[in-house]
Structure formats: C-alpha cells, structure tokens
Amino acid sequence: MRAERRDSARRAETLRRVTMWISQRTRPASHVPGYIAIAEAGHRILKRLALRLLVRRVAEGWIPLPPLLNPRTLCELNV
C-alpha cells in the first residue's frame, strides 16, 4: 500500500494558524508571516478563505470579513 503524501494534521494546523492570525489583524496584511506558514501555502489559504467570503483582498492587502470575526454567525451558516 502506498503511503499518503499529504499530512492532513499538519495542513489543518496551518489552516488554523493562518485563520487565527488573519482574524486578529486590525490592518490589511500583504502576506502571511513566515512563522505562521510558508509564503505559498499562506497565499493559497487566504485565496481559499476569500472564496468562502471570510477574507477580502483590498489594495493594501488581505482583511478579515465579519463572518470570520464572529464565529457564531459562521457556525449558523454551516447548519
């Protein structure tokens, strides 16, 4: 049997770190810091969050949107 190439636990942890980091930002962020995630991975995660309408790209960088800032609303949307 072939070993799985992707580490799901590590990917989930990276997603959690990027989500927590962007939700705590008060100003637009141009990129994810290296101590949070690799630059390419951070950019892919932000794009995926943007598709889910959780962040938005503005001229200065990425900003969190209200559903990400209010987890209760986000949970109600998933029901």
C-alpha positions as CSV (number, residue, x, y, z in Angstrom):
1,M,0.0,0.0,0.0
2,R,1.3,3.4,-0.9
3,A,1.9,6.0,1.8
4,E,-0.2,9.1,1.8
5,R,1.8,12.1,0.5
6,R,-0.1,14.8,2.4
7,D,-0.1,15.2,6.1
8,S,-3.7,16.1,6.9
9,A,-3.0,17.0,10.5
10,R,-0.2,19.5,9.6
11,R,-2.3,21.0,6.8
12,A,-5.2,21.5,9.3
13,E,-2.9,23.1,11.8
14,T,-1.5,25.5,9.2
15,L,-5.0,26.5,8.2
16,R,-5.9,27.1,11.8
17,R,-2.9,29.3,12.4
18,V,-3.5,31.4,9.3
19,T,-7.2,31.8,10.1
20,M,-6.4,32.8,13.7
21,W,-3.7,35.2,12.5
22,I,-5.8,37.0,9.9
23,S,-8.8,37.2,12.2
24,Q,-6.7,39.1,14.7
25,R,-5.4,41.7,12.2
26,T,-6.7,45.3,12.6
27,R,-4.9,46.5,9.4
28,P,-4.7,44.9,6.0
29,A,-1.9,42.3,5.7
30,S,0.1,42.0,2.5
31,H,1.4,38.5,3.2
32,V,1.4,35.7,5.9
33,P,4.5,35.9,8.1
34,G,7.0,33.1,7.8
35,Y,6.5,32.0,11.4
36,I,2.8,31.3,10.6
37,A,3.1,29.5,7.3
38,I,5.2,29.1,4.2
39,A,4.5,32.1,1.9
40,E,3.0,30.0,-0.9
41,A,0.8,28.0,1.5
42,G,-0.3,31.1,3.3
43,H,-1.3,32.7,0.0
44,R,-3.3,29.6,-1.1
45,I,-5.1,29.5,2.2
46,L,-6.0,33.2,2.0
47,K,-7.4,32.7,-1.5
48,R,-9.5,29.7,-0.3
49,L,-10.8,31.8,2.6
50,A,-11.7,34.6,0.1
51,L,-13.7,32.1,-2.0
52,R,-15.7,31.3,1.2
53,L,-16.2,35.1,1.8
54,L,-14.2,35.0,5.0
55,V,-11.5,37.4,3.9
56,R,-11.2,40.0,1.1
57,R,-8.3,41.3,-0.9
58,V,-8.0,45.1,-0.9
59,A,-5.4,47.4,-2.4
60,E,-3.3,47.3,0.8
61,G,-3.6,43.5,1.4
62,W,-6.0,41.0,3.0
63,I,-8.6,41.9,5.6
64,P,-11.0,39.6,7.6
65,L,-14.7,39.9,6.9
66,P,-17.5,39.9,9.6
67,P,-18.3,36.1,9.3
68,L,-14.7,35.3,10.3
69,L,-14.7,37.8,13.1
70,N,-18.0,36.4,14.5
71,P,-17.7,32.6,14.7
72,R,-21.3,32.2,15.9
73,T,-22.6,33.6,12.6
74,L,-20.2,31.3,10.8
75,C,-21.5,28.2,12.7
76,E,-25.1,29.2,11.9
77,L,-24.3,29.4,8.2
78,N,-23.0,25.8,8.3
79,V,-26.2,24.3,9.8
